[in-house]
Each structure stands twice: as C-alpha cells, then as structure tokens.
Amino acid sequence: MRVSAISMLASVLLATTIIPVYSQDVLGGLLGGGDLDSVVTIQSGPASDSGAVNVGLGGGGGNVVDANIGGSSAPVANANVSTGGGALGVNAGVLNDSATANVRVVTF
C-alpha cells in the first residue's frame, strides 16, 4: 500500500509539472485553472469543484495533493494525500463518501 501511495503521488506531481497551466484555458477549455469551467482543473491549494476532474496541489495544513472527480459539492470520487506528525495519510471516498478508506503510514 505504501508503494502504491508513493507511486500515485509521484505520478500526479510529475503530470502536473510537465503540463503548463496558467490562469487561462489551455487546449480549448480542456485544461484550466480552478476558477475556470474546464474539463480538467489544476490549481495551487485545495481542488476546485468546477471541472469534471479537479486537482489541487498544496494548500497548507500538511496537504500535499487532493483530487475529485465529478466536481460539485457531491463528487463521485475524491482523494487526499497529506503529511503531518511523521506520517503520510491517504484518504479516499466514492459516491459522496458513501464508502471511504483512510490509510496512515508512519515514517521514521
């Protein structure tokens, strides 16, 4: 599980650094910042809820990356990776959190 979480985090970070996203639409509205109604939004801080797929990087409080699919206040799926207290935490939910999983990996 630890390898999966680290692989997922590395993949998301690599993907978001390779794709240039500014405060404007890219690829005809397919990819954009959090305040735009794009299909995929990527922004600094918490994930937006305006696109079909939303990714947020950082945001304070130990948050590393969070993402949701479906946008709105009731996303189809959501996930969050955070650090704090010497641990890496991964939280995920589906169908407006009808089913959730929380994993905490203690690092030394």
N, C-alpha and C positions, 0 to 999 in steps of 0.2 A: 504494500500500500504506500509505503514511504517513497519508493522509486516512482510509482505512478504519479503521486502528487508533485514530486520534483520534476518529472518529465513534463507534466501538464503545465506547470509554472514556467519552465524553460521555453516550451513551445509558444505559449501566449506572449511572453516577453520578447522572444525573437520575432514573432509575427508582427507585433506592434512597433518594433523598432525598424523593421525593414520597410513597412508601409508608411509613407509620409502622410500624416493627417494634420491639417491646419484647421483654422476656424472657418473653413469653406468646404463646399461639397467637392468631392473627388469622384471621378468616374461617373459623371452624370447623376449624382444623387445616391449612388450605390453605397458609398462610404463617406462618412462625415463626422463632424464633432457632435458632442452630446446635445446641443441645443437645436440641431437640425433634424428634420424628418427624413432621415436617410434609412436605408435598409439595415446597414451596419453602422453603429456609432462607437467611436473610441475616444475617450477623454481622460484627462487627469482628474483624480478624485473619484467619487462614487459613480457607478454605472448609471447612465441615463435610463429613461423608460420610454423614449420617443421612437426608437427603431425596433425592427424585428429581432435583431441581435445587438446587445449593448455590452461594452466592456469598459470598466473603469480601472485606472492604474493609480495606486497610492490612495491618498485621501486622509492620512493621519490615523492615529489610534492603532498603529500596527497593521493597518490594512495594506496588503500587497496588491491584490487584484480581485475584482469582483465582476461577475457577468450575469446577464439574464437573457432568456430567450422568450419572446412574446411581448416584451415591454409592458406597459400599463402598470397598474398597482397590483395586478394578479398575474405574474409571469408564469408561463408553462414550466420553466425550469430556471433555477438560479444557483450560483455557486460563489463562494468567497474563500480566498486564501489570506490568512493573516498570521502575524507573528506577535509574540509577547510572552513574557515570563519564561523565556528559554524554550519556547515550544513553537511549532508550526501547526496552525489549525486550518482544517479544510471543512467547510460546511456546504451542504448542497440540499436542495429541495426541488420537488416536482409538483405540478398541479396545485399551485398556490400553497405550497408547503403541506399538502396532504400526506406526503411521505418525505422524510428528511433523513440525512446522515450527517453526523458530526464526528470528525476524526481529529485527534490531537496527538502530534508526535513530539515527544520531549527530546530536545537536543542537548548535548553536553558540551 
